[in-house]
Amino acid sequence: MFSMKDDVILEVFIPTPQLKTKKCRLIAKTIEYLLKGTPSVIAVLGWYLYDYFIAILLWFVFFIIIGIVRSYLRNSSIPMTQQEHPYNDEGISRWYTAKHICLPYEVI
């Protein structure tokens, strides 16, 4: 027969915070769009100013830099037990904004 042990540990999953104020939502969207679009914008700017070889190099370098920034934002704001779950740029920016920028009464 199947029996359940007494030492079962249930992990509590904290949902991604919802931001109440427009200021917090604007900050979160700005961080999200910066994480998403910075390598492409820098590459297009490099292509316009210099050459497409420079643009490819700039895109690659900024892709790595934004990956490091994304990792820092994720590790500094998402709870340790939930860091193994996949989060997109929107989730990371909301967690970071809720934990480090907005006041507690501005977050649900």
N, CA, C and O atoms as a MOPAC input file, in Angstrom:
PM7 MOZYME 1SCF
protein

 N      0.82400 1    -1.17900 1     0.00000 1
 C      0.00000 1     0.00000 1     0.00000 1
 C      0.87500 1     1.25200 1     0.00000 1
 O      2.01900 1     1.24100 1     0.45300 1
 N      0.31000 1     2.29600 1    -0.50900 1
 C      1.01200 1     3.57000 1    -0.54000 1
 C      0.68600 1     4.35400 1     0.73000 1
 O     -0.47800 1     4.55400 1     1.07900 1
 N      1.72400 1     4.78300 1     1.39500 1
 C      1.50800 1     5.60900 1     2.58000 1
 C      2.33200 1     6.88600 1     2.45700 1
 O      3.42600 1     6.87900 1     1.89300 1
 N      1.81100 1     7.94800 1     2.97400 1
 C      2.47400 1     9.23700 1     2.88500 1
 C      3.29600 1     9.47800 1     4.14100 1
 O      2.85000 1     9.19900 1     5.25400 1
 N      4.49100 1     9.99300 1     3.95000 1
 C      5.34600 1    10.29200 1     5.09600 1
 C      4.86400 1    11.53500 1     5.81600 1
 O      4.16300 1    12.36800 1     5.24200 1
 N      5.23900 1    11.65000 1     7.05500 1
 C      4.84300 1    12.81000 1     7.83600 1
 C      5.68900 1    14.03800 1     7.54900 1
 O      5.28500 1    15.15700 1     7.86700 1
 N      6.85900 1    13.84300 1     6.95300 1
 C      7.76400 1    14.95800 1     6.73500 1
 C      7.68100 1    15.51500 1     5.31500 1
 O      8.70500 1    15.84400 1     4.71700 1
 N      6.48200 1    15.62000 1     4.77900 1
 C      6.27800 1    16.16600 1     3.44700 1
 C      6.40600 1    17.68700 1     3.51900 1
 O      5.77700 1    18.34100 1     4.35000 1
 N      7.22800 1    18.22600 1     2.63700 1
 C      7.44200 1    19.67700 1     2.60000 1
 C      6.75800 1    20.22300 1     1.35600 1
 O      7.08000 1    19.82900 1     0.23500 1
 N      5.82500 1    21.11900 1     1.55900 1
 C      5.15100 1    21.77200 1     0.45000 1
 C      5.80400 1    23.12500 1     0.20100 1
 O      5.96300 1    23.93900 1     1.11000 1
 N      6.17100 1    23.33400 1    -1.03200 1
 C      6.81500 1    24.58700 1    -1.38500 1
 C      5.74900 1    25.61600 1    -1.74800 1
 O      4.86400 1    25.33700 1    -2.55800 1
 N      5.82800 1    26.78000 1    -1.16500 1
 C      4.85700 1    27.83800 1    -1.42600 1
 C      5.36000 1    28.67000 1    -2.60300 1
 O      6.48400 1    29.17000 1    -2.59600 1
 N      4.51200 1    28.80300 1    -3.60300 1
 C      4.86100 1    29.57900 1    -4.78700 1
 C      4.25800 1    30.96400 1    -4.65100 1
 O      3.03700 1    31.10500 1    -4.59100 1
 N      5.09100 1    31.97800 1    -4.60300 1
 C      4.64000 1    33.36800 1    -4.50800 1
 C      4.42100 1    33.88000 1    -5.92900 1
 O      5.34800 1    33.85300 1    -6.73800 1
 N      3.22300 1    34.34400 1    -6.24500 1
 C      2.98700 1    34.82400 1    -7.61600 1
 C      3.75200 1    36.11600 1    -7.90300 1
 O      4.15900 1    36.83600 1    -6.99100 1
 N      3.93000 1    36.38200 1    -9.17100 1
 C      4.60000 1    37.61700 1    -9.59100 1
 C      3.78900 1    38.81500 1    -9.10000 1
 O      2.57200 1    38.84400 1    -9.28500 1
 N      4.43000 1    39.79500 1    -8.48200 1
 C      3.69300 1    40.93600 1    -7.91800 1
 C      2.95300 1    41.73600 1    -8.98800 1
 O      3.42000 1    41.89100 1   -10.11700 1
 N      1.78900 1    42.23300 1    -8.59500 1
 C      1.02400 1    43.14000 1    -9.44100 1
 C      1.27200 1    44.56200 1    -8.94200 1
 O      1.19600 1    44.82500 1    -7.74200 1
 N      1.56200 1    45.46000 1    -9.84700 1
 C      1.88700 1    46.83900 1    -9.48800 1
 C      0.62900 1    47.70100 1    -9.58700 1
 O     -0.08000 1    47.66400 1   -10.59300 1
 N      0.36000 1    48.47700 1    -8.53900 1
 C     -0.86600 1    49.28200 1    -8.47600 1
 C     -0.74300 1    50.61100 1    -9.21000 1
 O     -1.61900 1    50.96800 1    -9.99800 1
 N      0.32100 1    51.33400 1    -8.96200 1
 C      0.41000 1    52.70500 1    -9.46800 1
 C      0.96000 1    52.75400 1   -10.89100 1
 O      1.66300 1    51.85000 1   -11.34000 1
 N      0.61900 1    53.83200 1   -11.57800 1
 C      1.11000 1    54.01300 1   -12.94900 1
 C      2.61600 1    54.20800 1   -12.97700 1
 O      3.29100 1    53.77500 1   -13.91100 1
 N      3.14100 1    54.86400 1   -11.94500 1
 C      4.58600 1    55.09100 1   -11.86600 1
 C      5.34100 1    53.76000 1   -11.84100 1
 O      6.31800 1    53.57800 1   -12.56600 1
 N      4.88100 1    52.84500 1   -11.00800 1
 C      5.55100 1    51.54000 1   -10.89000 1
 C      5.41000 1    50.73400 1   -12.17300 1
 O      6.36400 1    50.09200 1   -12.61200 1
 N      4.22000 1    50.76300 1   -12.77900 1
 C      4.02100 1    50.03300 1   -14.03100 1
 C      4.88700 1    50.61200 1   -15.14400 1
 O      5.41400 1    49.86600 1   -15.96900 1
 N      5.04000 1    51.93500 1   -15.17600 1
 C      5.88400 1    52.58000 1   -16.18400 1
 C      7.35100 1    52.20300 1   -15.99200 1
 O      8.05900 1    51.94000 1   -16.96400 1
 N      7.80100 1    52.17700 1   -14.75500 1
 C      9.18700 1    51.77800 1   -14.47700 1
 C      9.41500 1    50.33200 1   -14.88700 1
 O     10.44100 1    50.01000 1   -15.48600 1
 N      8.46300 1    49.45700 1   -14.56800 1
 C      8.59700 1    48.03900 1   -14.92200 1
 C      8.61300 1    47.85000 1   -16.43800 1
 O      9.41600 1    47.07200 1   -16.95400 1
 N      7.73800 1    48.55400 1   -17.15700 1
 C      7.72600 1    48.45300 1   -18.62500 1
 C      9.01000 1    49.00400 1   -19.22700 1
 O      9.51800 1    48.45400 1   -20.20400 1
 N      9.54000 1    50.07900 1   -18.66000 1
 C     10.79700 1    50.63700 1   -19.15200 1
 C     11.93100 1    49.64200 1   -18.98000 1
 O     12.72500 1    49.44200 1   -19.89900 1
 N     12.01800 1    49.02100 1   -17.82000 1
 C     13.06000 1    48.00700 1   -17.59500 1
 C     12.87100 1    46.83600 1   -18.55200 1
 O     13.84200 1    46.32300 1   -19.10800 1
 N     11.62600 1    46.41500 1   -18.74600 1
 C     11.34300 1    45.30200 1   -19.66300 1
 C     11.79900 1    45.61800 1   -21.08000 1
 O     12.47200 1    44.80400 1   -21.71200 1
 N     11.43900 1    46.79000 1   -21.57900 1
 C     11.81500 1    47.15900 1   -22.94300 1
 C     13.31600 1    47.37200 1   -23.08800 1
 O     13.87900 1    47.09900 1   -24.14800 1
 N     13.97100 1    47.85700 1   -22.03500 1
 C     15.43400 1    47.98600 1   -22.09300 1
 C     16.09900 1    46.61200 1   -22.14500 1
 O     17.08300 1    46.42400 1   -22.86000 1
 N     15.56700 1    45.65800 1   -21.39400 1
 C     16.13200 1    44.30600 1   -21.43800 1
 C     15.90500 1    43.65400 1   -22.79600 1
 O     16.76300 1    42.92200 1   -23.28800 1
 N     14.75800 1    43.91800 1   -23.39700 1
 C     14.42800 1    43.29200 1   -24.67700 1
 C     15.15500 1    43.93800 1   -25.85300 1
 O     15.67700 1    43.24000 1   -26.72200 1
 N     15.18900 1    45.26900 1   -25.88300 1
 C     15.57100 1    45.93400 1   -27.11000 1
 C     16.94500 1    46.54400 1   -27.20000 1
 O     17.36100 1    46.95800 1   -28.28200 1
 N     17.66300 1    46.61400 1   -26.09600 1
 C     18.95200 1    47.30200 1   -26.12000 1
 C     19.94300 1    46.70800 1   -27.12300 1
 O     20.54100 1    47.47300 1   -27.87900 1
 N     20.15100 1    45.38800 1   -27.17300 1
 C     21.12900 1    44.87300 1   -28.14800 1
 C     20.76700 1    45.21000 1   -29.59600 1
 O     21.64700 1    45.53900 1   -30.39100 1
 N     19.49500 1    45.13200 1   -29.94000 1
 C     19.08500 1    45.41400 1   -31.31800 1
 C     19.23800 1    46.89000 1   -31.66100 1
 O     19.68900 1    47.22900 1   -32.75500 1
 N     18.86500 1    47.77100 1   -30.73400 1
 C     18.98900 1    49.21100 1   -30.98800 1
 C     20.46200 1    49.59700 1   -31.14200 1
 O     20.80900 1    50.38000 1   -32.02700 1
 N     21.31600 1    49.05900 1   -30.29300 1
 C     22.75200 1    49.35000 1   -30.38500 1
 C     23.31900 1    48.80500 1   -31.69600 1
 O     24.16700 1    49.44300 1   -32.31900 1
 N     22.84800 1    47.61800 1   -32.11700 1
 C     23.33800 1    47.04100 1   -33.37400 1
 C     22.91400 1    47.88100 1   -34.57500 1
 O     23.71500 1    48.11800 1   -35.47900 1
 N     21.67300 1    48.32900 1   -34.59300 1
 C     21.20600 1    49.17200 1   -35.69700 1
 C     21.96800 1    50.49300 1   -35.70900 1
 O     22.34000 1    50.98600 1   -36.77400 1
 N     22.19900 1    51.06100 1   -34.54300 1
 C     22.97300 1    52.29800 1   -34.46000 1
 C     24.41000 1    52.08600 1   -34.94500 1
 O     24.94900 1    52.93300 1   -35.65800 1
 N     25.03400 1    50.97300 1   -34.56700 1
 C     26.38100 1    50.65700 1   -35.04400 1
 C     26.41900 1    50.43000 1   -36.54000 1
 O     27.37900 1    50.82100 1   -37.20300 1
 N     25.37300 1    49.79500 1   -37.08500 1
 C     25.30200 1    49.56900 1   -38.52500 1
 C     25.14700 1    50.89800 1   -39.26200 1
 O     25.74700 1    51.09800 1   -40.31800 1
 N     24.34700 1    51.80200 1   -38.70900 1
 C     24.13100 1    53.09700 1   -39.34700 1
 C     25.40400 1    53.94700 1   -39.31400 1
 O     25.74500 1    54.60400 1   -40.29700 1
 N     26.10000 1    53.92800 1   -38.17500 1
 C     27.26600 1    54.78700 1   -38.02000 1
 C     28.54000 1    54.19800 1   -38.62500 1
 O     29.37800 1    54.94100 1   -39.13700 1
 N     28.69600 1    52.87100 1   -38.57200 1
 C     29.96800 1    52.27100 1   -38.98400 1
 C     29.77900 1    51.26200 1   -40.10600 1
 O     29.82300 1    51.61600 1   -41.28400 1
 N     29.57000 1    50.00600 1   -39.73700 1
 C     29.52200 1    48.94000 1   -40.72300 1
 C     28.73100 1    47.78300 1   -40.13700 1
 O     28.51500 1    47.73500 1   -38.92600 1
 N     28.29400 1    46.84900 1   -40.97800 1
 C     27.50100 1    45.74700 1   -40.44600 1
 C     28.35200 1    44.75000 1   -39.66600 1
 O     27.81000 1    44.02200 1   -38.83400 1
 N     29.66400 1    44.68700 1   -39.89900 1
 C     30.52400 1    43.83800 1   -39.05300 1
 C     30.58400 1    44.38800 1   -37.62500 1
 O     30.52300 1    43.63600 1   -36.65200 1
 N     30.70300 1    45.69200 1   -37.52200 1
 C     30.67900 1    46.34100 1   -36.20300 1
 C     29.31900 1    46.14000 1   -35.54700 1
 O     29.23500 1    45.93100 1   -34.33600 1
 N     28.24900 1    46.20300 1   -36.34600 1
 C     26.90000 1    46.01500 1   -35.80000 1
 C     26.72800 1    44.61900 1   -35.23000 1
 O     26.13500 1    44.45900 1   -34.16300 1
 N     27.23400 1    43.60600 1   -35.92000 1
 C     27.14100 1    42.23200 1   -35.41500 1
 C     27.94500 1    42.08100 1   -34.13000 1
 O     27.49200 1    41.44300 1   -33.18000 1
 N     29.13100 1    42.66700 1   -34.10200 1
 C     29.96000 1    42.61400 1   -32.89600 1
 C     29.27700 1    43.33400 1   -31.73100 1
 O     29.25500 1    42.82000 1   -30.61300 1
 N     28.71900 1    44.52000 1   -31.99000 1
 C     28.02700 1    45.25700 1   -30.93300 1
 C     26.80200 1    44.49600 1   -30.43500 1
 O     26.53300 1    44.46800 1   -29.23400 1
 N     26.05100 1    43.87200 1   -31.36100 1
 C     24.88600 1    43.09900 1   -30.94200 1
 C     25.30700 1    41.95900 1   -30.03600 1
 O     24.67600 1    41.72500 1   -29.00500 1
 N     26.35900 1    41.24800 1   -30.39800 1
 C     26.82900 1    40.12600 1   -29.59200 1
 C     27.30500 1    40.57800 1   -28.21400 1
 O     26.96500 1    39.95900 1   -27.20500 1
 N     28.08200 1    41.64200 1   -28.16900 1
 C     28.60700 1    42.14600 1   -26.89700 1
 C     27.46300 1    42.61700 1   -25.99200 1
 O     27.43600 1    42.28800 1   -24.80600 1
 N     26.52400 1    43.38000 1   -26.54500 1
 C     25.42400 1    43.86500 1   -25.71800 1
 C     24.43800 1    42.75400 1   -25.36100 1
 O     23.75900 1    42.84800 1   -24.33800 1
 N     24.34400 1    41.71000 1   -26.17800 1
 C     23.53100 1    40.54700 1   -25.81100 1
 C     24.10000 1    39.89100 1   -24.55200 1
 O     23.34600 1    39.49100 1   -23.66400 1
 N     25.41200 1    39.78200 1   -24.47500 1
 C     26.05500 1    39.21200 1   -23.28800 1
 C     25.89600 1    40.14800 1   -22.08800 1
 O     25.60200 1    39.69100 1   -20.98400 1
 N     26.08900 1    41.44800 1   -22.29600 1
 C     25.97000 1    42.41300 1   -21.18800 1
 C     24.54800 1    42.42400 1   -20.63200 1
 O     24.36600 1    42.42300 1   -19.41500 1
 N     23.53700 1    42.43500 1   -21.50200 1
 C     22.14800 1    42.42400 1   -21.04700 1
 C     21.82000 1    41.09900 1   -20.35800 1
 O     21.01700 1    41.07700 1   -19.42600 1
 N     22.42200 1    40.00500 1   -20.79600 1
 C     22.23600 1    38.73400 1   -20.09600 1
 C     22.77600 1    38.77800 1   -18.68100 1
 O     22.16800 1    38.22000 1   -17.76800 1
 N     23.90400 1    39.43100 1   -18.48700 1
 C     24.46800 1    39.58600 1   -17.14400 1
 C     23.57800 1    40.48100 1   -16.29200 1
 O     23.33500 1    40.18000 1   -15.12300 1
 N     23.08800 1    41.58100 1   -16.86800 1
 C     22.18800 1    42.48300 1   -16.13900 1
 C     20.89500 1    41.75800 1   -15.78200 1
 O     20.40000 1    41.89300 1   -14.66200 1
 N     20.34000 1    40.98700 1   -16.72600 1
 C     19.11800 1    40.22400 1   -16.47200 1
 C     19.33100 1    39.22800 1   -15.34500 1
 O     18.45500 1    39.05200 1   -14.49900 1
 N     20.47200 1    38.58500 1   -15.32400 1
 C     20.78900 1    37.63100 1   -14.26200 1
 C     20.90300 1    38.32400 1   -12.91100 1
 O     20.43300 1    37.79900 1   -11.90200 1
 N     21.52600 1    39.49800 1   -12.88600 1
 C     21.63600 1    40.25600 1   -11.63500 1
 C     20.25900 1    40.66400 1   -11.12200 1
 O     19.96300 1    40.49500 1    -9.93900 1
 N     19.41400 1    41.20200 1   -12.00600 1
 C     18.07200 1    41.61800 1   -11.60400 1
 C     17.26800 1    40.43000 1   -11.08300 1
 O     16.54200 1    40.54600 1   -10.09600 1
 N     17.40100 1    39.31200 1   -11.74200 1
 C     16.67300 1    38.10200 1   -11.33800 1
 C     17.13700 1    37.61200 1    -9.97700 1
 O     16.31400 1    37.31600 1    -9.11200 1
 N     18.43700 1    37.52300 1    -9.78000 1
 C     18.96500 1    36.98000 1    -8.52200 1
 C     18.77700 1    37.93400 1    -7.34800 1
 O     18.72300 1    37.48900 1    -6.20200 1
 N     18.67500 1    39.23900 1    -7.60900 1
 C     18.52600 1    40.18100 1    -6.50000 1
 C     17.07600 1    40.40800 1    -6.10200 1
 O     16.82300 1    40.99500 1    -5.05000 1
 N     16.11700 1    39.96500 1    -6.90400 1
 C     14.73200 1    40.29000 1    -6.58100 1
 C     13.81500 1    39.08200 1    -6.42200 1
 O     12.90400 1    39.13000 1    -5.59600 1
 N     14.01000 1    38.02500 1    -7.16000 1
 C     13.13100 1    36.86100 1    -7.07700 1
 C     13.55300 1    36.01500 1    -5.88100 1
 O     14.74700 1    35.79800 1    -5.67500 1
 N     12.58600 1    35.52800 1    -5.08100 1
 C     12.94200 1    34.69800 1    -3.92200 1
 C     13.76000 1    33.47000 1    -4.32400 1
 O     13.58900 1    32.92400 1    -5.41300 1
 N     14.64700 1    33.05100 1    -3.42800 1
 C     15.59800 1    31.98700 1    -3.72800 1
 C     14.90700 1    30.67600 1    -4.12800 1
 O     15.40000 1    29.95900 1    -4.99900 1
 N     13.79200 1    30.36800 1    -3.51000 1
 C     13.12200 1    29.10300 1    -3.82200 1
 C     12.45100 1    29.11500 1    -5.18200 1
 O     12.11700 1    28.05400 1    -5.70800 1
 N     12.24500 1    30.28700 1    -5.76400 1
 C     11.57700 1    30.38400 1    -7.05200 1
 C     12.51000 1    30.71300 1    -8.20100 1
 O     12.04300 1    30.87900 1    -9.32800 1
 N     13.78500 1    30.81200 1    -7.96900 1
 C     14.70200 1    31.20300 1    -9.03400 1
 C     14.88300 1    30.11600 1   -10.08000 1
 O     15.39600 1    30.39100 1   -11.16400 1
 N     14.47600 1    28.89500 1    -9.78400 1
 C     14.60900 1    27.82800 1   -10.77100 1
 C     13.48900 1    27.85800 1   -11.80400 1
 O     13.60200 1    27.22200 1   -12.85200 1
 N     12.41500 1    28.58000 1   -11.52800 1
 C     11.31000 1    28.69300 1   -12.47200 1
 C     11.66000 1    29.68900 1   -13.56500 1
 O     12.33800 1    30.68200 1   -13.29900 1
 N     11.21100 1    29.44300 1   -14.78500 1
 C     11.53900 1    30.37900 1   -15.87300 1
 C     10.72900 1    31.67200 1   -15.75900 1
 O      9.51900 1    31.64600 1   -15.53300 1
 N     11.40800 1    32.77900 1   -15.91600 1
 C     10.77100 1    34.09400 1   -15.91100 1
 C     11.19100 1    34.84400 1   -17.16000 1
 O     12.35800 1    34.81200 1   -17.55100 1
 N     10.24200 1    35.51800 1   -17.78100 1
 C     10.57600 1    36.33700 1   -18.93400 1
 C     10.95800 1    37.74000 1   -18.46300 1
 O     10.99800 1    38.00600 1   -17.26100 1
 N     11.23500 1    38.62600 1   -19.40300 1
 C     11.67500 1    39.97600 1   -19.04900 1
 C     10.60100 1    40.74600 1   -18.28900 1
 O     10.91800 1    41.55600 1   -17.41800 1
 N      9.33900 1    40.50100 1   -18.61000 1
 C      8.25600 1    41.18500 1   -17.89700 1
 C      8.21500 1    40.76200 1   -16.43100 1
 O      8.07900 1    41.60500 1   -15.54500 1
 N      8.33000 1    39.47400 1   -16.17600 1
 C      8.31500 1    38.98700 1   -14.80000 1
 C      9.50900 1    39.47700 1   -13.99600 1
 O      9.36700 1    39.87000 1   -12.83800 1
 N     10.67800 1    39.45400 1   -14.60800 1
 C     11.87800 1    39.92700 1   -13.92200 1
 C     11.75800 1    41.41700 1   -13.59900 1
 O     12.11000 1    41.84700 1   -12.50100 1
 N     11.26200 1    42.20000 1   -14.55700 1
 C     11.14300 1    43.63600 1   -14.31400 1
 C     10.09000 1    43.94000 1   -13.25300 1
 O     10.26700 1    44.86700 1   -12.46300 1
 N      9.00400 1    43.18000 1   -13.22000 1
 C      7.99700 1    43.39200 1   -12.17500 1
 C      8.52900 1    43.02800 1   -10.79400 1
 O      8.31800 1    43.76500 1    -9.83200 1
 N      9.22300 1    41.88700 1   -10.69300 1
 C      9.80200 1    41.50900 1    -9.40400 1
 C     10.78000 1    42.57300 1    -8.92300 1
 O     10.73200 1    42.98400 1    -7.76400 1
 N     11.67100 1    43.02100 1    -9.81200 1
 C     12.68200 1    44.00400 1    -9.42300 1
 C     12.03300 1    45.32100 1    -9.00600 1
 O     12.41400 1    45.91000 1    -7.99400 1
 N     11.06200 1    45.78000 1    -9.77800 1
 C     10.39500 1    47.03000 1    -9.44400 1
 C      9.66100 1    46.92300 1    -8.11700 1
 O      9.70300 1    47.84800 1    -7.30600 1
 N      8.99200 1    45.80500 1    -7.89100 1
 C      8.23200 1    45.62200 1    -6.64800 1
 C      9.15300 1    45.53700 1    -5.43600 1
 O      8.82100 1    46.06700 1    -4.37600 1
 N     10.29300 1    44.88500 1    -5.57100 1
 C     11.18400 1    44.69400 1    -4.42600 1
 C     12.07700 1    45.89400 1    -4.13400 1
 O     12.33300 1    46.19600 1    -2.96800 1
 N     12.55700 1    46.58700 1    -5.17100 1
 C     13.60700 1    47.58100 1    -4.96500 1
 C     13.20000 1    49.02900 1    -5.23600 1
 O     13.85200 1    49.94800 1    -4.74100 1
 N     12.14400 1    49.24900 1    -6.00600 1
 C     11.83600 1    50.62000 1    -6.38700 1
 C     10.53700 1    51.11600 1    -5.74400 1
 O     10.50600 1    52.19900 1    -5.16100 1
 N      9.46700 1    50.32300 1    -5.85200 1
 C      8.15600 1    50.75900 1    -5.35200 1
 C      8.04300 1    50.51500 1    -3.85000 1
 O      8.71800 1    49.65600 1    -3.28300 1
 N      7.17900 1    51.29100 1    -3.23600 1
 C      6.87900 1    51.14100 1    -1.81400 1
 C      5.91800 1    49.97100 1    -1.62100 1
 O      5.21900 1    49.60000 1    -2.56400 1
 N      5.86100 1    49.37700 1    -0.41900 1
 C      5.01300 1    48.19800 1    -0.20600 1
 C      3.52900 1    48.42300 1    -0.47500 1
 O      2.84400 1    47.49500 1    -0.90500 1
 N      3.01700 1    49.62200 1    -0.23800 1
 C      1.59400 1    49.84000 1    -0.48600 1
 C      1.28200 1    50.02200 1    -1.98000 1
 O      0.11000 1    50.08000 1    -2.35400 1
 N      2.29800 1    50.11300 1    -2.83100 1
 C      2.09000 1    50.24200 1    -4.28100 1
 C      2.09900 1    48.88800 1    -4.98700 1
 O      1.98700 1    48.82000 1    -6.21100 1
 N      2.23200 1    47.81800 1    -4.21900 1
 C      2.33900 1    46.48100 1    -4.79300 1
 C      1.26800 1    45.59000 1    -4.19100 1
 O      1.01700 1    45.62700 1    -2.98600 1
 N      0.63700 1    44.78600 1    -5.04100 1
 C     -0.35700 1    43.81500 1    -4.55800 1
 C      0.34700 1    42.49700 1    -4.29100 1
 O     -0.29100 1    41.52900 1    -3.87600 1

